[in-house]
Amino acid sequence: MEEEKDFRKEEIFFFLLEQLIEEYTEQAMPTENAGQSTEARAICEFLEKHYMENITLDDLCKLTGLSKYYLLRSFTKQKGISPYSYLETIRIDHAKKMLEQGILPIDVAFQTGFTDQSHFSNFFKKFIGLTPKQYMNIFKDNHF
C-alpha cells in the first residue's frame, strides 16, 4: 500500500510541476508524434499484463526510456487519464469479474494487486459505489 501511495504522490508532484512550468513559460512543446503512441501502447500492455504486481513510475520509465515528467504528460494527454488511474481501472475491472464468479473479496484483493483487503474494499467502494461483498452478492443472488 505504501508503494501505491508513493506512486500516486510522485504522479501528483509531476502534475503540479507541469502546471508551474506551463504557467510561467511560453508554450513551446513539440507536437506529439507517432513514437509516443507506441510508448503509450507499451505502457498499457505492460499494465494490463502486470496489473497484479507492484508497479512504480520508475518501471514505466525504464520500459519506455522517457523521463517521469514526459511520460506522465504524454500518457495522460493521449489516454485522458494518468498511468496510475489506468492501472486502478484495470485492477477494478479484473476484480469485478472475479467477484461475479463468487471469488471471495480477500482473495480478489491480493490477486488484483492490492496490498490488503481494507485498501481494496475502500477503493472498490469509492470506484463502484458498493463494497466488494455487496457487489458479489448481486451476482450470487441472481444465480438462484
QUIPE-V107355 format. One line per field, one symbol per residue. phi: phi as a letter, one per 20 degrees, with the letter a starting at -180 (. if undefined). psi: psi as a letter, one per 20 degrees, with the letter a starting at -180 (. if undefined). burial: 1 if it has 24 or more other C-alpha atoms within 12 Angstrom, else 0. Layout:
phi->???
psi->???
burial->???
//
This chain:
phi->.fffffgfffffgffffffffffdcffcffffdfgffffffffgffffedgeeeddffgffffdmefggfgfffffffenbfgffffgffffgffgffffenffgfffgffdnefbfffffffgfffdncfgfffffgefffee
psi->hhhgggggggggghggggggghhjrqokpqqprhhhhgggghgggghhhkhiroprhhghghghjqqgghggggghhhiirrhghgggggghghgggghhijpqhhggghijjqhrhgggggggggghiqqhgggghghghij.
burial->000100110010011001000000000000000001001101110111001101111101101101011111111101000111111111110111011101111101111111101011101100000011101100000000
//
